[in-house]
Amino acid sequence: MKLCYLSRGGSVHDETWLTELRKYFEVVTVFDKSVPRNRHTIDIIQAGPIMPTGSWGHALQTVTGVPLVLMSWGHDVLEPEYQPSTLTYILDFADLLICDSNVVREKLLSLRSTPCPVVQFPWGVDLEQFIPQDSGNTRPKLLTTRRRGLDVVRKAHTAANGAAGLLISVSLEHEKMPKMYHESDLYICASPSDGSSVSLLEAMACGLPVIVYDSAGNREWVQQGVNGWLCEDVNSFAQAIVEAARMGPAERKRMGEANRAVVEARADWHKNFLKLVEVYHGLGK
C-alpha cells in the first residue's frame, strides 16, 4: 500500500511519523507542494497540520478517488491561523480525521459541517528511549522545551525568587533530548493550546514531575497534586515552582513514578500507532 504524506516538513514530528509509517507502508513525502499528479498510484493521502492555504492546501480540493486523511497537530485548530469557515471548508474534504486528544476531537467535529470518522490516539513516546534517571542535582532544576508560553515561564521563574535552580530552555535534536530530561528535575510549560503534548509525555516518561497550563488537553494527563501542577497565570506557575522546589527528592520521585506509570499505560507510541495501521488497511485499496 502506498501512502502520500503531506506536510510543511522540517519538524521532528514529521520524522517521527515518517519513521513509523515506513514500517508498514510505502511512503511518498510531499513537503508544501502540490499533490502528485499520478494520484492513481497512491492509496491514501495523509495531510497535516491542517493548512487550508498554501499550494497543496488548494490542491486537496481537487482530490478525488483517493481517501484523504487530515491530521490535526493540535495548535492548528486550538489556536488556528484561519477563520473557522476556512477550516470547515478544507475539513469537509476529509474521509478520515486523526487527532491526539478529546479536546482536539471535539474541535474538529464541531468545525465539520457533516459527521466524519475519527481515529484518536496520543502521539506518544518511545518508552525505550525516554526512561527515568536520577539527575543528581542538589537543587531542583527546571526544564522547558516549548516556545509557546515561554514568556510566562520566565516571569514565573523570576517571581519564584530562586526557589528552584536554573531554568533551562532548550530545543535540540530529538536524539539529544533524553539527556536534557535526565539532567533536570521538573518539567514546566505554559503553552495553552496542547492536545497531547509530546514533550510533556517525554518528560513524564523520564520520571519528571510536571508544571503545565491548565488546559483540557493537559488535564487528560495531569492531576493536580498527584503527578504535577495545573496553572493558569504567572502567579500560579510561580507558586507551583515554589511548592515543587520545597518538596523533598522522595516526594518528587513519587510524582515521577506516577507519571511513568501513566505513559506506560496510555502513551506507548509504537503500540498506539497500530490502531491507525489497522484503519488504513481497511481504508486503502
C-alpha positions as MATLAB code, in Angstrom:
seq = 'MKLCYLSRGGSVHDETWLTELRKYFEVVTVFDKSVPRNRHTIDIIQAGPIMPTGSWGHALQTVTGVPLVLMSWGHDVLEPEYQPSTLTYILDFADLLICDSNVVREKLLSLRSTPCPVVQFPWGVDLEQFIPQDSGNTRPKLLTTRRRGLDVVRKAHTAANGAAGLLISVSLEHEKMPKMYHESDLYICASPSDGSSVSLLEAMACGLPVIVYDSAGNREWVQQGVNGWLCEDVNSFAQAIVEAARMGPAERKRMGEANRAVVEARADWHKNFLKLVEVYHGLGK';
ca = [
       0.000    0.000    0.000;
       1.337    3.436   -0.976;
       0.693    6.469    1.228;
       1.328   10.110    0.315;
       2.418   12.135    3.363;
       1.821   15.883    3.011;
       3.271   18.381    5.487;
       5.240   21.583    5.824;
       8.230   19.395    6.635;
      11.311   20.007    8.748;
       9.733   19.005   12.068;
      10.833   16.285   14.459;
       7.184   15.217   14.479;
       7.341   14.673   10.712;
      10.355   12.426   11.164;
       8.632   10.501   13.954;
       5.551    9.915   11.823;
       7.516    9.004    8.708;
       9.699    6.524   10.591;
       6.627    4.729   11.903;
       4.634    4.885    8.659;
       7.512    3.379    6.679;
       7.403    0.276    8.854;
       4.016   -0.574    7.361;
       3.594    1.324    4.067;
       5.426    2.629    1.050;
       5.533    6.385    1.685;
       5.816    9.322   -0.719;
       6.677   12.571    1.084;
       5.441   15.935   -0.153;
       6.545   18.997    1.777;
       4.490   22.120    0.986;
       3.988   21.141   -2.644;
       1.067   20.127   -4.798;
      -0.465   16.690   -4.575;
       1.334   14.383   -7.069;
      -0.345   14.227  -10.467;
      -0.102   10.445  -10.629;
      -2.602   10.087   -7.829;
      -3.884    6.812   -9.277;
      -0.734    5.150   -7.900;
      -1.496    6.351   -4.340;
      -3.826    4.524   -1.973;
      -4.149    7.104    0.836;
      -3.231   10.779    1.255;
      -2.399   11.892    4.797;
      -2.035   15.646    5.305;
      -1.231   17.661    8.399;
      -1.038   20.016   10.136;
      -4.259   21.374    8.702;
      -3.390   24.257    6.377;
      -6.312   25.488    4.261;
      -3.969   27.772    2.314;
      -0.706   27.078    0.532;
      -0.031   25.145   -2.650;
      -1.111   21.689   -1.503;
      -3.891   23.155    0.616;
      -5.564   24.307   -2.592;
      -4.676   21.080   -4.378;
      -6.558   18.999   -1.807;
      -9.764   20.485   -3.143;
      -9.271   18.536   -6.362;
      -8.534   15.157   -4.771;
     -10.978   12.522   -5.995;
     -10.852    8.768   -5.856;
      -8.164    8.659   -3.156;
      -9.077    8.597    0.560;
      -7.976   11.864    2.181;
      -6.906   11.789    5.841;
      -6.424   15.107    7.629;
      -4.306   15.037   10.771;
      -4.551   17.793   13.347;
      -1.413   18.815   15.234;
      -3.497   20.426   17.980;
      -2.478   24.045   17.604;
      -3.851   24.173   14.046;
      -7.423   24.003   15.397;
      -6.976   25.146   19.023;
      -5.030   28.279   18.025;
      -5.914   28.495   14.331;
      -4.349   30.930   11.903;
      -7.516   30.826    9.815;
     -11.188   31.682   10.131;
     -13.459   28.800   11.257;
     -15.284   28.881    7.923;
     -11.978   28.372    6.099;
     -11.101   25.415    8.303;
     -14.564   23.947    7.760;
     -14.125   24.235    4.010;
     -10.953   22.128    3.968;
     -12.043   19.708    6.722;
     -15.142   18.804    4.733;
     -12.904   17.218    2.073;
     -11.577   14.648    4.569;
     -12.651   10.997    4.544;
     -10.988   10.452    7.929;
      -9.620   12.668   10.703;
      -6.678   11.920   13.010;
      -6.334   13.589   16.397;
      -4.466   13.092   19.650;
      -6.910   14.130   22.382;
     -10.553   14.635   23.337;
     -10.344   18.419   23.085;
      -8.957   18.291   19.538;
     -11.504   15.651   18.516;
     -14.383   17.804   19.738;
     -12.996   20.869   17.968;
     -12.518   19.040   14.664;
     -16.028   17.616   14.692;
     -17.512   20.992   15.622;
     -15.811   22.515   12.572;
     -17.057   19.860   10.145;
     -20.393   20.548    8.516;
     -21.082   16.785    8.334;
     -20.040   13.822   10.551;
     -16.733   12.105    9.823;
     -14.875    9.054   11.184;
     -12.074    9.915   13.636;
      -9.044    7.924   14.739;
      -7.817    9.200   18.101;
      -4.628    8.252   19.915;
      -1.883   10.254   21.647;
       1.264   10.703   19.588;
       3.059    9.073   22.468;
       6.617    8.263   23.445;
       9.302    5.734   22.619;
       9.448    4.172   26.083;
      12.829    2.598   25.421;
      14.421    5.936   24.525;
      12.834    8.063   27.253;
      13.443    6.408   30.624;
      13.746    7.671   34.222;
      17.176    8.601   35.561;
      18.258   10.468   38.689;
      19.671   13.910   37.840;
      21.958   14.049   40.840;
      21.200   17.761   41.332;
      21.311   19.177   44.852;
      18.741   21.840   43.872;
      15.843   21.045   41.551;
      16.457   22.216   38.003;
      13.599   23.286   35.701;
      13.392   22.352   32.040;
      11.170   23.837   29.343;
      11.244   22.867   25.682;
       8.454   24.970   24.181;
       8.393   28.454   22.704;
       4.673   28.860   23.307;
       4.227   30.274   26.795;
       7.962   30.775   27.326;
       7.498   34.382   28.485;
       5.104   33.207   31.225;
       7.575   30.528   32.325;
      10.443   33.005   32.550;
       8.389   35.508   34.550;
       7.172   32.766   36.896;
      10.723   31.533   37.455;
      11.792   35.079   38.352;
       8.760   35.557   40.628;
       9.618   32.336   42.464;
      12.679   34.178   43.833;
      15.174   31.423   43.237;
      13.110   28.684   44.871;
      14.232   26.341   42.111;
      17.610   26.160   40.464;
      18.368   27.016   36.870;
      15.674   27.291   34.218;
      16.892   25.536   31.083;
      15.146   26.356   27.811;
      16.229   24.047   25.025;
      15.263   22.979   21.526;
      17.754   20.364   20.422;
      17.901   17.446   18.025;
      15.434   14.870   19.263;
      18.070   12.237   19.980;
      19.732   14.638   22.457;
      16.572   15.350   24.419;
      16.624   12.322   26.787;
      19.907   13.630   28.212;
      18.302   17.030   28.887;
      15.373   15.427   30.719;
      17.794   13.297   32.750;
      19.751   16.388   33.818;
      16.558   18.088   35.047;
      14.174   17.570   37.964;
      10.972   19.345   36.893;
       9.323   19.990   33.540;
       7.444   23.251   33.011;
       5.381   24.504   30.063;
       2.819   27.312   29.748;
       1.563   26.541   26.244;
      -2.244   26.918   26.326;
      -3.045   25.005   23.127;
      -1.870   21.413   23.524;
      -3.769   18.265   22.750;
      -1.344   15.602   23.917;
       1.983   17.415   24.126;
       4.853   15.172   23.022;
       7.398   16.991   25.187;
       5.088   16.666   28.207;
       4.771   12.919   27.642;
       8.537   12.588   27.159;
       9.135   14.380   30.463;
       6.611   12.133   32.184;
       8.268    9.046   30.671;
      11.584   10.244   32.121;
      10.025   10.401   35.578;
       9.774   14.180   35.972;
       7.002   15.948   37.910;
       5.361   18.490   35.582;
       4.058   22.046   35.853;
       1.788   22.867   32.916;
      -1.001   25.135   31.752;
      -4.473   24.200   32.969;
      -5.889   23.233   29.578;
      -8.307   20.483   28.588;
      -5.535   18.594   26.781;
      -3.170   18.661   29.751;
      -5.946   17.638   32.144;
      -6.136   14.347   30.260;
      -2.642   13.578   31.611;
      -2.048   15.626   34.765;
      -3.915   15.519   38.066;
      -3.310   18.457   40.391;
      -1.053   17.402   43.253;
      -0.891   13.774   42.112;
       1.627   13.876   39.283;
       2.068   17.608   38.755;
       0.526   21.074   38.818;
      -2.042   22.761   36.572;
      -1.616   26.549   36.371;
      -3.371   29.498   34.738;
      -1.061   32.525   35.008;
       2.351   33.771   36.103;
       1.416   33.778   39.794;
       0.102   30.209   39.842;
       3.114   28.972   37.873;
       5.421   30.729   40.355;
       3.553   29.165   43.296;
       3.855   25.711   41.717;
       7.604   26.202   41.228;
       7.958   27.104   44.917;
       5.881   24.101   46.031;
       7.819   21.720   43.795;
      11.152   23.068   44.986;
      10.155   22.667   48.631;
       9.325   19.019   48.092;
      11.937   16.531   49.111;
      13.559   14.274   46.483;
      11.424   11.343   47.654;
       8.185   13.279   47.051;
       9.286   14.376   43.597;
      10.303   10.802   42.822;
       6.816    9.620   43.821;
       5.287   12.060   41.334;
       7.757   10.991   38.689;
       6.938    7.322   39.173;
       3.242    8.139   38.811;
       3.989    9.901   35.527;
       5.996    6.976   34.202;
       3.106    4.659   35.027;
       0.668    6.906   33.126;
       2.691    6.935   29.907;
       3.405    3.208   30.091;
      -0.323    2.566   30.322;
      -1.546    5.069   27.721;
       1.226    6.670   25.658;
       3.321    3.882   24.128;
       3.850    5.323   20.624;
       4.572    2.047   18.836;
       1.588    0.286   20.408;
      -0.835    3.176   19.840;
       0.189    3.544   16.194;
      -1.089    0.066   15.363;
      -4.620    1.444   15.744;
      -4.051    3.684   12.717;
      -2.364    0.918   10.714;
      -5.443   -1.252   11.108;
      -7.735    1.555    9.965;
      -5.542    2.351    6.961;
      -5.603   -1.234    5.739;
      -9.383   -1.004    5.731;
      -9.394    2.432    4.082;
      -6.914    1.815    1.256;
      -7.409   -0.143   -1.943;
];
